[in-house]
């Protein structure tokens, strides 16, 4: 066996054939069409394979993302398309390839790694933990559009520049180019809904579906709250069945308005997260607190335990999972009785961190 390693450019068709057979056997498109930035030539060094002769035995891909928030800029290593040939499973190959992706992410100075899976026990053994917050809101019934003056469309032929302008107004997003947005628009099974104002400007958009993933989920959206709600009203009416929109915890205005409608509200996890570089992450968090005028923040590891707090009011956390929950959610600082009320109020200014991965960036 050889690897884990990155494939040579000449091996890419063979790797994609392996992935298409293993993960997309029922699809009429290549997995490369579904994840155009992860399987792009400029990300070849982040594709990891184990081979034997000409046969691909195991694969995973890493896609580094720069996530911008109002308080912290993260570098996140997103990991996906993890699969091992059926005849070679239970030999530790998936563990090897994930560990190699993590090492690659560390070399590229990622703060954390994230992936999406239902194999929780397997990934917990590798240091991942379910964390972050993702809220799924199911629009059960039709409701009246709050702005009937908007022109609504389900024509997916939308200028990437217009979408990119609205996307860039999000307070939390990954750094993208217009060209990447254009590639995302070409993903199979992607439906784009749009709302336009009287001057012909894009007022809101919503993206449903992404290849075989996120079918019937609106996983990307942008625009004013009123325009988004008007677009949701249109989508619910067009589909004639419940519509689910995925919303980050920090989008409080949209969540509040949605709760006034006939919806079902479900809170879940953003994904499985592993801290890769605590010192680097802690330095960023302390800078965020300093920008709020708070300098006495403690966030460090001592042995197998973690200390966090301020002004001498410290909590000792046993295990990285507890720290991950506190830094990224779903733990709410205000609910913790391990801190004094004043400390809780201070920490809650920044924590939990507003980490979010939009659907087009998931791999």
VEXDREN-2710 file (C-alpha; in Angstrom, 1 decimal):
% VEXDREN-2710
k/r/px/py/pz
1/UNK/0.0/0.0/0.0
2/UNK/1.0/3.6/-0.7
3/UNK/-0.1/6.6/1.1
4/UNK/-1.9/8.5/2.5
5/UNK/-0.7/11.0/-0.2
6/UNK/-2.1/13.5/-2.7
7/UNK/-2.9/12.1/-6.2
8/UNK/-0.9/13.1/-9.2
9/UNK/-2.8/15.0/-11.8
10/UNK/-2.8/12.0/-14.1
11/UNK/-4.5/10.0/-11.3
12/UNK/-7.4/12.4/-10.8
13/UNK/-9.8/10.6/-13.3
14/UNK/-9.2/7.3/-11.5
15/UNK/-9.8/8.9/-8.1
16/UNK/-13.1/10.5/-9.3
17/UNK/-14.2/7.2/-10.8
18/UNK/-13.6/5.6/-7.4
19/UNK/-15.6/8.3/-5.7
20/UNK/-18.4/8.3/-8.2
21/UNK/-18.8/4.5/-7.9
22/UNK/-18.5/4.5/-4.1
23/UNK/-20.6/7.7/-3.3
24/UNK/-22.6/8.7/-6.4
25/UNK/-23.5/5.4/-8.1
26/UNK/-27.1/6.5/-8.7
27/UNK/-26.2/10.0/-9.9
28/UNK/-25.9/11.0/-13.5
29/UNK/-23.1/13.5/-12.8
30/UNK/-19.6/13.4/-11.4
31/UNK/-18.9/14.2/-7.8
32/UNK/-16.5/16.9/-9.2
33/UNK/-19.6/18.7/-10.5
34/UNK/-21.1/18.6/-7.0
35/UNK/-18.0/20.0/-5.2
36/UNK/-16.3/22.1/-7.9
37/UNK/-13.9/23.9/-5.5
38/UNK/-13.0/20.8/-3.4
39/UNK/-12.1/18.8/-6.5
40/UNK/-10.5/21.6/-8.5
41/UNK/-6.9/21.3/-9.8
42/UNK/-5.7/23.9/-7.3
43/UNK/-6.9/21.7/-4.4
44/UNK/-5.3/18.5/-5.6
45/UNK/-2.7/18.7/-2.8
46/UNK/-5.6/18.5/-0.3
47/UNK/-7.0/15.3/-1.8
48/UNK/-5.7/12.3/0.2
49/UNK/-5.6/8.8/-1.1
50/UNK/-4.3/5.3/-0.2
51/UNK/-3.6/3.1/-3.2
52/UNK/-2.4/-0.4/-4.0
53/UNK/-1.0/-0.6/-7.5
54/UNK/-3.5/1.2/-9.7
55/UNK/-6.4/0.7/-7.3
56/UNK/-7.7/3.5/-5.0
57/UNK/-8.4/2.0/-1.6
58/UNK/-9.4/5.0/0.5
59/UNK/-10.0/8.7/0.0
60/UNK/-10.8/12.0/1.8
61/UNK/-10.6/15.6/0.8
62/UNK/-9.7/18.7/2.8
63/UNK/-11.0/22.1/1.8
64/UNK/-9.6/25.0/3.8
65/UNK/-12.1/27.9/4.3
66/UNK/-11.5/31.4/5.7
67/UNK/-14.6/32.2/7.8
68/UNK/-15.1/35.9/8.5
69/UNK/-17.1/37.0/11.5
70/UNK/-17.5/40.3/13.3
71/UNK/-15.1/39.2/16.1
72/UNK/-12.8/36.5/14.8
73/UNK/-11.5/35.3/11.4
74/UNK/-11.1/31.5/11.4
75/UNK/-9.3/29.2/9.2
76/UNK/-11.4/26.0/9.0
77/UNK/-10.4/22.7/7.5
78/UNK/-13.6/21.2/6.1
79/UNK/-13.2/17.4/5.4
80/UNK/-15.5/15.3/3.2
81/UNK/-15.9/12.4/0.7
82/UNK/-14.4/10.0/3.2
83/UNK/-14.7/6.5/1.8
84/UNK/-12.8/3.2/1.8
85/UNK/-13.2/0.3/-0.7
86/UNK/-15.6/-2.3/0.7
87/UNK/-13.0/-5.0/0.4
88/UNK/-10.5/-3.1/2.5
89/UNK/-12.6/-1.8/5.4
90/UNK/-11.9/-2.4/9.1
91/UNK/-8.2/-2.2/8.4
92/UNK/-7.8/1.3/9.8
93/UNK/-7.5/3.0/6.4
94/UNK/-10.2/5.6/7.1
95/UNK/-8.5/6.5/10.3
96/UNK/-5.1/6.9/8.6
97/UNK/-6.6/9.1/5.9
98/UNK/-8.5/11.3/8.3
99/UNK/-5.4/11.7/10.5
100/UNK/-3.5/12.7/7.4
101/UNK/-6.1/15.3/6.5
102/UNK/-5.9/16.7/10.0
103/UNK/-2.1/16.9/9.8
104/UNK/-2.4/18.7/6.4
105/UNK/-4.9/21.1/8.0
106/UNK/-2.5/21.8/10.9
107/UNK/0.3/22.5/8.4
108/UNK/-1.9/25.0/6.7
109/UNK/-2.6/26.7/10.1
110/UNK/-6.3/25.8/10.4
111/UNK/-7.8/26.7/13.8
112/UNK/-10.3/23.9/13.6
113/UNK/-11.5/21.0/11.4
114/UNK/-15.2/20.3/10.7
115/UNK/-17.0/17.5/8.9
116/UNK/-20.6/16.2/8.5
117/UNK/-21.4/12.6/9.3
118/UNK/-23.7/10.3/11.3
119/UNK/-20.7/8.1/12.4
120/UNK/-20.4/10.0/15.7
121/UNK/-18.5/7.3/17.7
122/UNK/-15.9/6.8/15.0
123/UNK/-15.1/10.5/14.7
124/UNK/-15.1/11.0/18.5
125/UNK/-12.3/8.6/18.7
126/UNK/-10.4/11.0/16.4
127/UNK/-11.1/14.0/18.6
128/UNK/-14.2/15.4/16.9
129/UNK/-17.3/16.5/18.8
130/UNK/-20.8/17.5/17.8
131/UNK/-20.8/21.3/18.3
132/UNK/-22.0/24.6/17.0
133/UNK/-25.6/25.4/16.3
134/UNK/-27.7/24.9/13.3
135/UNK/-31.4/25.8/13.3
136/UNK/-33.8/24.2/10.8
137/UNK/-37.1/26.0/10.4
138/UNK/-39.8/24.1/8.6
139/UNK/-42.4/26.4/7.0
140/UNK/-45.4/24.2/7.4
141/UNK/-48.1/26.3/5.8
142/UNK/-48.5/29.1/3.3
143/UNK/-48.4/32.7/4.7
144/UNK/-48.9/36.1/3.2
145/UNK/-45.9/37.7/1.6
146/UNK/-44.8/40.8/3.6
147/UNK/-43.7/42.7/0.5
148/UNK/-46.0/42.0/-2.5
149/UNK/-44.2/44.6/-4.6
150/UNK/-41.2/42.3/-5.2
151/UNK/-40.9/40.4/-8.4
152/UNK/-40.3/36.7/-7.6
153/UNK/-38.6/34.1/-9.8
154/UNK/-37.4/30.5/-9.8
155/UNK/-35.2/31.0/-12.9
156/UNK/-31.7/29.7/-11.8
157/UNK/-30.0/31.7/-14.5
158/UNK/-28.9/34.5/-12.1
159/UNK/-25.7/36.6/-12.5
160/UNK/-23.0/35.4/-10.1
161/UNK/-22.1/39.0/-9.4
162/UNK/-25.5/39.8/-8.1
163/UNK/-25.6/36.8/-5.8
164/UNK/-22.1/37.5/-4.6
165/UNK/-23.0/41.1/-3.6
166/UNK/-25.8/39.9/-1.4
167/UNK/-23.8/37.0/0.0
168/UNK/-21.0/39.4/1.0
169/UNK/-23.4/41.4/3.2
170/UNK/-23.6/38.4/5.7
171/UNK/-21.9/39.1/9.0
172/UNK/-20.6/35.6/9.0
173/UNK/-19.4/34.0/5.7
174/UNK/-16.5/32.3/4.0
175/UNK/-14.3/34.3/1.7
176/UNK/-15.4/33.5/-1.8
177/UNK/-14.7/34.9/-5.3
178/UNK/-17.4/35.6/-7.9
179/UNK/-15.9/32.8/-10.0
180/UNK/-16.5/30.3/-7.2
181/UNK/-20.1/31.5/-6.9
182/UNK/-20.4/30.9/-10.7
183/UNK/-19.1/27.4/-10.2
184/UNK/-21.6/26.8/-7.4
185/UNK/-24.4/27.9/-9.6
186/UNK/-23.6/25.1/-12.0
187/UNK/-23.9/22.3/-9.4
188/UNK/-26.6/19.7/-10.4
189/UNK/-29.9/19.7/-8.6
190/UNK/-29.5/23.3/-7.5
191/UNK/-32.6/25.5/-7.6
192/UNK/-32.1/29.3/-7.1
193/UNK/-35.1/31.4/-6.1
194/UNK/-34.8/35.2/-6.3
195/UNK/-36.7/38.4/-5.4
196/UNK/-36.2/41.7/-7.3
197/UNK/-37.2/45.2/-6.4
198/UNK/-38.9/47.8/-8.6
199/UNK/-35.5/49.1/-9.9
200/UNK/-34.4/45.6/-11.0
201/UNK/-32.0/45.1/-8.2
202/UNK/-31.7/41.7/-6.5
203/UNK/-33.4/42.0/-3.1
204/UNK/-33.1/38.4/-1.9
205/UNK/-32.1/34.9/-3.0
206/UNK/-32.5/31.4/-1.6
207/UNK/-30.7/28.2/-2.8
208/UNK/-32.3/24.8/-2.5
209/UNK/-30.5/21.5/-3.1
210/UNK/-26.9/20.6/-4.0
211/UNK/-26.5/17.4/-6.0
212/UNK/-27.6/14.5/-3.9
213/UNK/-27.1/16.5/-0.7
214/UNK/-29.4/19.1/0.9
215/UNK/-32.4/18.2/-1.3
216/UNK/-35.5/20.1/-0.1
217/UNK/-33.3/22.3/2.2
218/UNK/-32.7/26.0/1.6
219/UNK/-29.1/26.1/2.7
220/UNK/-28.0/29.5/1.3
221/UNK/-29.9/32.7/1.3
222/UNK/-29.3/36.5/1.5
223/UNK/-31.1/39.8/1.5
224/UNK/-33.2/41.8/3.9
225/UNK/-35.4/39.9/6.4
226/UNK/-38.6/41.2/4.7
227/UNK/-37.4/40.2/1.2
228/UNK/-36.3/36.7/2.4
229/UNK/-39.7/36.1/4.1
230/UNK/-41.4/37.2/0.9
231/UNK/-39.3/34.8/-1.0
232/UNK/-40.1/32.0/1.5
233/UNK/-43.8/32.7/1.1
234/UNK/-43.4/32.3/-2.7
235/UNK/-41.3/29.1/-2.4
236/UNK/-43.9/27.5/-0.1
237/UNK/-46.7/28.4/-2.4
238/UNK/-44.8/27.1/-5.5
239/UNK/-43.8/23.8/-3.9
240/UNK/-47.2/23.1/-2.3
241/UNK/-45.5/21.3/0.6
242/UNK/-43.4/22.3/3.7
243/UNK/-40.1/24.1/3.1
244/UNK/-37.1/23.9/5.4
245/UNK/-34.6/26.7/5.7
246/UNK/-31.3/26.3/7.6
247/UNK/-30.5/29.4/9.8
248/UNK/-27.5/30.3/12.0
249/UNK/-28.1/31.1/15.6
250/UNK/-26.9/34.7/15.2
251/UNK/-29.6/35.5/12.6
252/UNK/-31.9/36.6/15.4
253/UNK/-34.0/39.0/13.4
254/UNK/-34.9/36.4/10.8
255/UNK/-35.6/33.7/13.4
256/UNK/-37.9/36.1/15.4
257/UNK/-39.9/36.9/12.3
258/UNK/-40.1/33.2/11.2
259/UNK/-41.5/32.3/14.7
260/UNK/-44.4/34.5/13.9
261/UNK/-45.3/32.2/11.0
262/UNK/-46.7/28.7/10.9
263/UNK/-43.3/27.0/11.4
264/UNK/-41.6/24.1/13.3
265/UNK/-38.3/25.1/14.9
266/UNK/-35.6/22.5/15.3
267/UNK/-32.2/23.2/16.9
268/UNK/-29.3/20.9/16.0
269/UNK/-25.5/21.0/15.7
270/UNK/-23.5/22.7/13.0
271/UNK/-21.3/19.6/12.5
272/UNK/-18.5/17.6/14.1
273/UNK/-15.7/20.0/15.2
274/UNK/-12.1/19.3/16.3
275/UNK/-9.8/22.0/17.7
276/UNK/-6.5/21.8/15.9
277/UNK/-4.5/24.8/17.2
278/UNK/-5.7/25.9/20.6
279/UNK/-3.0/28.5/21.2
280/UNK/-3.7/30.2/17.8
281/UNK/-7.5/30.0/18.4
282/UNK/-7.1/31.3/22.0
283/UNK/-5.0/34.3/20.8
284/UNK/-7.8/35.2/18.3
285/UNK/-10.5/35.0/21.0
286/UNK/-8.4/37.1/23.4
287/UNK/-8.0/39.7/20.7
288/UNK/-11.8/39.7/20.2
289/UNK/-12.3/40.3/23.9
290/UNK/-9.6/43.1/23.9
291/UNK/-11.6/44.9/21.2
292/UNK/-14.4/44.9/23.7
293/UNK/-12.1/46.5/26.3
294/UNK/-11.6/43.2/28.2
295/UNK/-8.0/42.2/28.7
296/UNK/-8.0/39.6/31.6
297/UNK/-9.2/36.6/29.6
298/UNK/-7.8/33.2/30.5
299/UNK/-8.1/30.4/27.9
300/UNK/-5.4/27.7/28.1
301/UNK/-4.7/24.0/28.5
302/UNK/-3.1/22.6/31.6
303/UNK/-2.4/18.9/31.4
304/UNK/-5.7/17.2/30.4
305/UNK/-7.8/20.1/31.6
306/UNK/-8.7/23.5/30.2
307/UNK/-9.0/26.8/32.1
308/UNK/-11.3/29.5/30.9
309/UNK/-12.6/32.7/32.6
310/UNK/-11.7/36.3/33.5
311/UNK/-10.8/38.5/36.4
312/UNK/-9.7/35.5/38.5
313/UNK/-13.1/33.7/38.0
314/UNK/-12.0/30.6/36.3
315/UNK/-13.7/27.3/35.4
316/UNK/-11.8/24.1/34.9
317/UNK/-13.1/21.9/32.0
318/UNK/-12.3/18.3/31.8
319/UNK/-11.9/17.2/28.2
320/UNK/-11.7/19.0/24.9
321/UNK/-15.4/18.2/24.1
322/UNK/-16.6/20.5/26.9
323/UNK/-14.3/23.3/25.7
324/UNK/-15.6/22.8/22.1
325/UNK/-19.2/23.1/23.3
326/UNK/-18.4/26.3/25.2
327/UNK/-16.5/28.0/22.4
328/UNK/-18.8/27.1/19.5
329/UNK/-22.1/26.2/21.2
330/UNK/-24.6/24.8/21.8
331/UNK/-23.7/25.7/25.4
332/UNK/-25.0/29.2/26.3
333/UNK/-22.6/31.0/28.7
334/UNK/-25.6/32.6/30.5
335/UNK/-26.8/29.2/31.7
336/UNK/-23.5/28.1/33.4
337/UNK/-23.5/28.3/37.2
338/UNK/-19.7/27.7/37.2
339/UNK/-19.1/31.4/36.7
340/UNK/-20.2/34.5/38.7
341/UNK/-23.0/36.5/37.0
342/UNK/-20.6/39.3/36.1
343/UNK/-18.2/36.8/34.4
344/UNK/-21.0/35.2/32.5
345/UNK/-22.1/38.6/31.2
346/UNK/-18.5/39.4/30.1
347/UNK/-17.9/36.0/28.4
348/UNK/-21.3/36.1/26.6
349/UNK/-20.2/39.1/24.7
350/UNK/-18.0/36.9/22.5
351/UNK/-18.9/33.3/23.3
352/UNK/-20.1/31.1/21.8
353/UNK/-18.4/32.2/18.7
354/UNK/-20.5/32.8/15.6
355/UNK/-19.1/30.0/13.5
356/UNK/-21.2/29.2/10.4
357/UNK/-20.7/27.2/7.2
358/UNK/-23.0/28.0/4.3
359/UNK/-24.3/25.0/2.3
360/UNK/-22.3/25.6/-0.8
361/UNK/-19.1/25.4/1.3
362/UNK/-19.9/22.1/2.9
363/UNK/-18.1/19.1/1.4
END
